[in-house]
Amino acid sequence: MEKEEILKRIREENRFGDERQRQVQRMAGSNGLIVLSLIHGLLAAWFLFEDMVHGESLLDWRVFCVTVFLGFSIEFITKYYYMKKSKYLIGFLFFLVIIVMMVADILGFIF
């Protein structure tokens, strides 16, 4: 290959930024979602504790659980889409069933 062909191919490969930059972006987004999930999980646990001890809480803890489970389900379906491994589809379906049941409970359809 000639120098110009090599440079053209490299420019095409890096048109969305270099690999390190893309990796940093992925890691930053992933870390942000992890922290967000932890905060939601802690808030859900706190409001559940308030509900158990006092009989009521400031907010419904189930809403926070739904958002955490929604994040997990999106992670699993994304992994399934790209890797085509059935364990990710099973994980997605598991969390989807939990989400549907919790939303139905929040809306008063069950229990």
N, C-alpha and C positions, 0 to 999 in steps of 0.2 A: 504494500500500500504506500501511496505517496503521503507526504506530510500534510497536504491539504485535505485529503480524504480522512486521515486520522483526526485532524483538528475538527472537521465537520462532524464526525461521529461523536466525538467527545462533547462538543457543543450541544448536540441533540440529546445526549444522555443527561446532561446537566441543565437542561432548560428549566427544570422545576427546582433548581438549587442543587448543591452538591450533596453527596450521600450523608456526610456528617451532619449537615444542617437539617436534613430530613429526619435523621435518627434523633437528633436533639428535640425536634418538634414532636415526634412521636412519644419520646420519653416524658417530655413536659406535659403533654396532654394526658398521658397515662397516669403520671403522678398526681395531676390535678384531680382526675376522676377518683383515684384511690383516696385522697384526702376528703373529697366531697362525700364519698361513700362512708368513710369513717365518721364524719360529722353527722350524717344522716342516721347512721346506726346508733351513735351515742344519744342523739336526740330522741330516737324511737325508744331506746332503753329507758331514758329519763322519764319520758311521758308515760311509758308502761308502768314504771315504778310508782309515779304519782297516782296513776289510775288504780293500781293495786292497793296502795297505802291509804289514799284519801278518798277513793271512790270516784274521783273525777280528775281530769288534768286540763291544763291550759289548751292543749291541742290534742287531736286524736293521733295516738302513736301509730295507728295502722297506716295512716297516710305516709309517714316517713318510711315505714317498712315497704310499702308499695314502690316508693321511689328508689330505694336501695335494690329491691328485687328487679325493678325495671332496668337499672344499670347493669346488673348481672346478666339479665336475659339478652340485652343488646350486645354485651361482650360475647356471649356464647353464640348467638346467631351470626355475628360477624366472623368469628373464628370458623364456624361451620361453613359459611359462604366461601371463605378463601381456602380452607384446608380440607373440606369435605370429609371430616371425621365424624362418625355417628355419635361419639360421646358428647360432642358439642351440641348436636341437635337434641339429644336426650336432656342435656342440661338446660337448654333453652325451653324445651317443652315443660320440664319440671318447674322452672320459675314462672312460666306463663300460666300454668295451672294455679300456682300459689297466688299470683297477681289477680287472676279472675276471681278466685275464691275470696280474697281480701276485699276487692272492690265490691263484690256482691254483698259481703258482710257489712261494709261501710254504708252501702246504700239500703241495707235492711232487707235484702232478699233471702238471706239464710240466717239461721240461729235466731 
